[in-house]
Amino acid sequence: MLQLLHDRLTPTIIDGPKATFVFDSSAEPDVWFEPTTLFEVLTADLSLSPIYKAGSATFDKGVSLRFPRFLRIREDKGVEDATSSDQIVELYENQSHMQN
């Protein structure tokens, strides 16, 4: 799997973040990629984070994935089908511990 990811992502390396990328400089990656591949992940929970930015327009913090695990590459979907920040906020708010 690592070789597959390397072969697939290496041609998509870009020099830096695009203007549309929202991130905290303390979590800046070593390598930036053109968004071309959609991954399916499983997470234990969603939590508020001062570093990660998904949903930060709704909260004063972003929402992060707790213990994310890679499941597969979604060959049947494009990056435009990725879960949006609004959907992540909805998932966070619908967690069972948030309803108590």
C-alpha positions as CSV (number, residue, x, y, z in Angstrom):
1,M,0.0,0.0,0.0
2,L,2.8,2.4,0.8
3,Q,4.4,1.9,-2.6
4,L,1.0,2.5,-4.3
5,L,0.5,5.7,-2.4
6,H,4.0,6.9,-3.2
7,D,3.6,6.1,-6.9
8,R,0.2,7.8,-7.0
9,L,1.0,10.9,-5.0
10,T,4.6,11.8,-6.1
11,P,3.4,13.3,-9.4
12,T,1.0,15.5,-7.5
13,I,3.6,17.2,-5.3
14,I,3.3,21.0,-5.4
15,D,5.7,23.7,-4.1
16,G,3.4,25.0,-1.4
17,P,-0.2,25.4,-0.3
18,K,-2.9,26.7,-2.6
19,A,-4.7,29.9,-1.6
20,T,-7.8,27.8,-0.8
21,F,-5.9,25.6,1.8
22,V,-6.7,26.6,5.4
23,F,-4.2,25.4,7.9
24,D,-2.3,26.3,11.1
25,S,1.3,26.9,10.4
26,S,2.2,24.8,13.5
27,A,0.8,21.8,11.6
28,E,2.4,22.5,8.2
29,P,3.3,19.3,6.4
30,D,6.6,18.5,4.9
31,V,5.1,18.0,1.5
32,W,2.0,19.5,-0.3
33,F,-0.1,17.7,-2.8
34,E,-2.5,18.7,-5.5
35,P,-5.9,17.4,-4.2
36,T,-6.4,14.4,-6.6
37,T,-7.1,11.4,-4.4
38,L,-9.9,10.8,-1.9
39,F,-9.2,8.6,1.1
40,E,-11.8,6.9,3.3
41,V,-10.9,7.0,7.0
42,L,-12.5,5.7,10.2
43,T,-12.2,7.8,13.3
44,A,-13.0,7.0,17.0
45,D,-14.5,10.5,17.6
46,L,-14.5,14.1,16.5
47,S,-13.1,16.7,18.9
48,L,-12.6,20.5,18.9
49,S,-9.0,21.5,18.1
50,P,-7.1,24.8,18.2
51,I,-4.9,23.6,15.4
52,Y,-7.1,21.9,12.8
53,K,-9.4,24.1,10.8
54,A,-12.4,22.1,9.6
55,G,-15.5,23.8,10.8
56,S,-13.7,26.8,12.2
57,A,-16.2,29.1,10.6
58,T,-18.8,27.7,13.0
59,F,-16.7,27.3,16.1
60,D,-13.8,29.4,17.4
61,K,-11.8,26.2,17.0
62,G,-11.7,23.6,14.3
63,V,-12.8,20.0,14.4
64,S,-10.2,17.2,14.3
65,L,-10.4,13.4,13.9
66,R,-9.5,11.4,16.9
67,F,-7.4,8.3,16.1
68,P,-8.0,8.4,12.3
69,R,-7.4,5.2,10.4
70,F,-7.0,4.8,6.7
71,L,-9.5,2.4,5.2
72,R,-9.1,2.7,1.4
73,I,-8.7,5.0,-1.6
74,R,-12.2,5.9,-3.0
75,E,-11.7,5.2,-6.7
76,D,-15.5,5.7,-7.2
77,K,-15.4,9.4,-6.0
78,G,-13.5,12.5,-6.7
79,V,-12.1,15.1,-4.3
80,E,-15.1,17.3,-4.9
81,D,-17.1,14.5,-3.1
82,A,-15.1,14.8,0.1
83,T,-16.8,15.6,3.3
84,S,-17.2,19.4,3.6
85,S,-16.5,21.5,6.7
86,D,-20.2,22.0,7.1
87,Q,-20.8,18.2,7.1
88,I,-18.0,17.7,9.6
89,V,-19.6,20.3,11.9
90,E,-22.9,18.4,11.6
91,L,-21.2,15.1,12.3
92,Y,-19.5,16.6,15.4
93,E,-22.8,18.1,16.7
94,N,-24.6,14.8,16.2
95,Q,-22.2,12.7,18.2
96,S,-24.0,10.9,21.1
97,H,-21.8,12.6,23.8
98,M,-22.8,16.1,22.4
99,Q,-26.5,15.3,22.9
100,N,-26.2,14.8,26.6
